[in-house]
C-alpha cells in the first residue's frame, strides 16, 4: 500500500468518525430532550446559535403546508444550514412547529439555525414591487401587472376606467395578479371615501365618479405637480359657466382608448363627434380617460381659487394661464413663436 492510499484511508476514517460523532451528538440531544428538556434544550440551543455555513445571503422558497423536515431539507439544499436534524429538533424544542410561515426568504450570510427559525416565524417574505404610473389607462396598467413574472394566474377581474389607484404595490412571490388588481381597486375606493367629505363647497359636480372623470383629465393635461390645482380651477370654472372643456387628451381617448396617438391632432378630429370630444360636447365625457393619482384627485376636489378659463403651453414644460380670451390669444401667439423657433433650430 502506498503512502497516498494510506493517507486516503486515514482521511476517510476521520470523516466517517466526524459524521458518526455528530449523529451520536444528535441522538444524545434527543435522549436528553426526552429525559430533561433543560439539559437537551441547552445543548441544542448552543449548537443552534453557531454561525451557519452560507458564505453569502441565500434565497429559499418554502411552500405552504411544508413539514418541518421538508423545510429543513430545503435549507440544507440552499446551504443555509448544515444538519436538518438539528433544525428539526430545535423547532420542536421551541414548540414552534406550527409557527413557521411559507414564503420566499433571504437568509443572511452565516445565519445560525436559531436566527433562521426566527426569520421563518416572523414571516417577512421577500417583497416584490409593481408600479402603476399616474394617468395610464386601465388596459395599460393590466398589461403591466400581467407582465410581472413572479405573480400567478390569469387576470379575470375587469376594473373600469379610473377604478385603479396609481401607486407602487408590494407583493410576495406566488400572489395572484387578480389579488394585486383588487388591491388597486380597493385603494382607489378607500382614498375617494377618505377625501370626498373634505371637498370644496359648490363644485360643479356632485358624485365621486364625476370627480374621477375630471381628475383623469387634469392628470393628462399637466405633469407639473405645482400646476394641478390651477389646471383643475380652469376646468371647474368652465363647467360652472357651461363652457366646453376643450381638452385634447379627451379627443385622443375617443380615438385610441388612451393609447398614444403618435402624432398631432387633425382639424377633422377636433370636429369629430365622439362622446369624448370635449370640443363638441358640453360637460364631462362619459368615463375617465385614465387612472388619476391622488394629487390629481385632490386638486379637483380642492382646486385653486382663480378666474382662469384658459391655459396653453409656455415652452418650459408648464402652462400660461389667462382669465380672458384676449390674454389667452396673446399666450397662444407666444407659444406659436416658440414652436417656430424650435423648428428653425431643429
C-alpha positions, 0 to 999 in steps of 0.5 A: 500500500502506498503512502497516498492510499494510506493517507486516503484511508486515514482521511476517510476514517476521520470523516466517517468518525466526524459524521458518526460523532455528530449523529451520536451528538444528535441522538444524545440531544434527543435522549436528553430532550426526552429525559430533561428538556433543560439539559437537551434544550441547552445543548441544542440551543448552543449548537443552534446559535453557531454561525451557519455555513452560507458564505453569502445571503441565500434565497429559499422558497418554502411552500405552504403546508411544508413539514418541518423536515421538508423545510429543513431539507430545503435549507440544507439544499440552499446551504443555509444550514448544515444538519436538518436534524438539528433544525428539526429538533430545535423547532420542536424544542421551541414548540414552534412547529406550527409557527413557521410561515411559507414564503420566499426568504433571504437568509443572511450570510452565516445565519445560525439555525436559531436566527433562521427559525426566527426569520421563518416565524416572523414571516417577512417574505421577500417583497416584490414591487409593481408600479402603476404610473399616474394617468395610464389607462386601465388596459395599460396598467393590466398589461403591466401587472400581467407582465410581472413574472413572479405573480400567478394566474390569469387576470379575470377581474375587469376594473373600469376606467379610473377604478385603479389607484396609481401607486407602487404595490408590494407583493410576495412571490406566488400572489395572484395578479387578480389579488394585486388588481383588487388591491388597486381597486380597493385603494382607489375606493378607500382614498375617494371615501377618505377625501370626498367629505373634505371637498370644496363647497359648490363644485360643479359636480356632485358624485365621486365618479364625476370627480374621477372623470375630471381628475383623469383629465387634469392628470393628462393635461399637466405633469407639473405637480405645482400646476394641478390645482390651477389646471383643475380651477380652469376646468371647474370654472368652465363647467360652472359657466357651461363652457366646453372643456376643450381638452385634447387628451379627451379627443385622443381617448375617443380615438385610441382608448388612451393609447398614444396617438403618435402624432398631432391632432387633425382639424377633422378630429377636433370636429369629430363627434365622439362622446369624448370630444370635449370640443363638441360636447358640453360637460364631462365625457362619459368615463375617465380617460385614465387612472388619476393619482391622488394629487390629481384627485385632490386638486379637483376636489380642492382646486385653486381659487382663480378666474382662469378659463384658459391655459396653453403651453409656455415652452418650459414644460408648464402652462400660461394661464389667462382669465380672458380670451384676449390674454389667452390669444396673446399666450397662444401667439407666444407659444406659436413663436416658440414652436417656430423657433424650435423648428428653425433650430431643429 
